[in-house]
Amino acid sequence: MTKFYLIFLIAVTISPNIQAQNKCISGKESSSHLLDQMKTASQNPQSPTYSIFKAYNLGQSTEGNAIASEFCTDDKCRFRQSEMADFKRISEATTKVLKAPQMAFKMECVIAGAQFKAETSEIHCPSGKRTKGSFDFCVNQDLLAYQNAVVSNFQDCLQASGIRTLDAAHLFKMFTLESAFKPYYAYPGGVGFGQLTSIFVNDLHEAHRGRKFIQAMANSNNSQCQAAKIIAEKDLQNKPRHSDNCSFVTIGEGLERNILYSMLGLASSWKNDIEPKLRKYIAKHAGHPRIEEVKNMALLNSYGPGRAKARATIDRLSGLPPDKFLAAIKKPLRTKRGNLTYYTDRIERRQKNLLTTKLIDPVKSEYAKTGANACVNTN
């Protein structure tokens, strides 16, 4: 009775603007292809989407999860601070009532990150057709919340399984750069949410590299790994082909596979490439308050340029103390082999753009002090 009453109270007391839940953050209102996919997948008990919807109570009280917005035609849209305050109050109340797990990222930051646009191709699934700009799929708060939930679920699963990947703050930075929470972007090399390449996918399936992490997901009996288990069991039987881009884009399995592979690939890189190279450095600076950030930035750098340049970066910077190591890895590090840190440099520039043109207070002020940690839920 209490549960019903609180949800009803939340639904009827919020402003009409907040109830505009399905308004597109990006894309056209008439282009609901992704939203239709999500709805269909959420109703299929065999889909990882169904599992994640159930775990996070998605769709249970959508009004309470809404964030009101002032939509505009350029990329400098702003949200009314009073409505943001309403959202925080309502969201906290709804989460408490429904007892849903807390998501990794603050929705204010996800929405801000989703306002970035890319010039690369869009892909329509299941047809696989590509075009630049003409699909312009609607991405609304429901879809952004779902993507947040997928990342959160897989992160919780990996942590419960003792598998190291990036922490939430660095995952936010990576995914904001790779796709800006738009899972339908594709270019000739990379595809989808994590812009996966064929090299990355193949490496994850190699027996001496990443396959053991997929196997760990398939063997898991942890309730937090139910969605990951569905994907892993299927993929161990039939490896998805990267050339079939929709296997890494379609909501219901493709988007989820893309996010899981991104995170498992990072786990493989940490285990096989980054941790062995950093081992002596970590031991030397074990008591330093920023050593965890060093681990995360060194691993993050491997996602873009690959393991060879990531390891070369560590070689170049290992003589520096952690503070100087971190300052250097966020700037261009040019050698005869090229810029070893072009990826982390791009990420830092994207985050600066996020701070100066997309975020609003109070998150903006916090972000100016603590960086992407301001976008992470911590309770």
C-alpha angles and dihedrals in degrees: 000000000000091000092053093046095052094047090048091049092051092049097051101041101053121096123261089248092059090052090061086096098148098051110124118254085196134359133033125312089226093055100078097150096121093044091052090051091051093049093050093046093048089061095051111091090202092059126091085225090065090052094050094044088053095045094051098035090238113179092018096105109000094167090061091054096049125116116205116227144189101226118203138175100252131059095262098081116157134200123223110255093219090056091046087056089050089051093051092050094045095043092052091049093048093048091050093050097045094038092220118167113263114257121238098239133048108246091227088065095043090053091047091049092049091062092075115102130210131208093215126106126282120223127215117209141244088011094055090218115156131207140154113249102328097101093050092174118209113253110190135173093272091058093044091050090050093052089049089052093050093053090045094049094049092045091052090047094052093046091050088050094051093246117142121220131147119309118249096265093055092043088055091052092047097048093043088059098040101050110344087233092300105124097191101070116115136168129180092276109029133034140195136345096344095026091238119199127209090247090055094048093046092048091053090055095048112113093225094045125032108345092093089064092054087047090052090056092048091050095045121118093183112123089222090062098054095110093044090048092056091056097041096050091052095045095050087058096044119014110221115242115237089213086066092071093181088068084071100037113038113102109239096050112349099063090042092049090050093054093043092049091048090055096040090048089055089050090053092048091050093049098042105029119011105038094050090050093046097041098101092041091052091049091049094050098031094133097047114117092225100047092105089055089052089054092049096046093047089051093044090054089058093061095068112032096025134240099301095059092038091056091044089053091055090049090053096046103035092096091063127086115248096264092054092039089058094045091051098046091056092058133062112285105193122193137154085277091058132255105336094193103039089123099054089042090056090048092053091050091049091050091050089052090049090053097046102039111020114031124076132197139315090028092040093059091046091047091053088058104037106019119217090351085080088067095055125092107229109183 
